[in-house]
Amino acid sequence: MRPRRDDGDLPPELPGKCNSRKRADGPPTRCRMTAGHGTTHLGHGQCSRHGGSTQTGRAIAAKELVADVARRFGAPREIDPLLALQEEVSRTAGLIDLIEGEVNATVGPDGRPMLVETINGREGTRTTPSPLLDLHHRERRHFVAAARAALDGGVVTERDRWIADYQHRVLGLIAGIIRGLGLDPDAPEVVAVVSRCLGEFAATTSGRSELLAVPADDGDGVSW
Ligand SMILES: [Zn+2]
């Protein structure tokens, strides 16, 4: 909700309401219609009687929607700092997608995305970038900062460690199965079969092949 001048005289803004100041004789008051009533953005922004359907009104509502989503994702919980950074990168990428969707959905009379906003003030008419573009720009900067922090913090290192651990466990499992069958994991015919099977598995799991790319020597004495 946006601070307005002379709000001290007005009743408080209520969540989910239009909250526009009403021009009326008598004490100052606010519109208590549902936010976005009569517009395409029910639930956010001003109602249709208070500018909700204008270009500016639609942009404000879209910005509120994005801010609302961001706020709801901000619920606190315990999390590993590295994981938090990784999530922050993913979340910011999602938020940027959302903002881009809103930019494309917020169109002017010519049906094109509204990239600038015309503001009529006492000093005349001027154009500024749409509030959504401004938000988009800020989130992209935040995305770069979060991604850089995640890299600096060792998210990639952590991922490599996880992959190595996964490899070690799977290869240990296979060696256990071979020994359980009464075979020697180092016997040439066993090495040949296991190597071929792992190669086939890696070939059919494209992007995840690194999970089972057999290390030259993982130190467990088994020579796959
Ligand atoms: Zn209203």
Residues whose N, C-alpha, C, O or C-beta is under 5 A from the ligand:
A	BS01	ZN	C18 S20 C31 M33 C47 H50
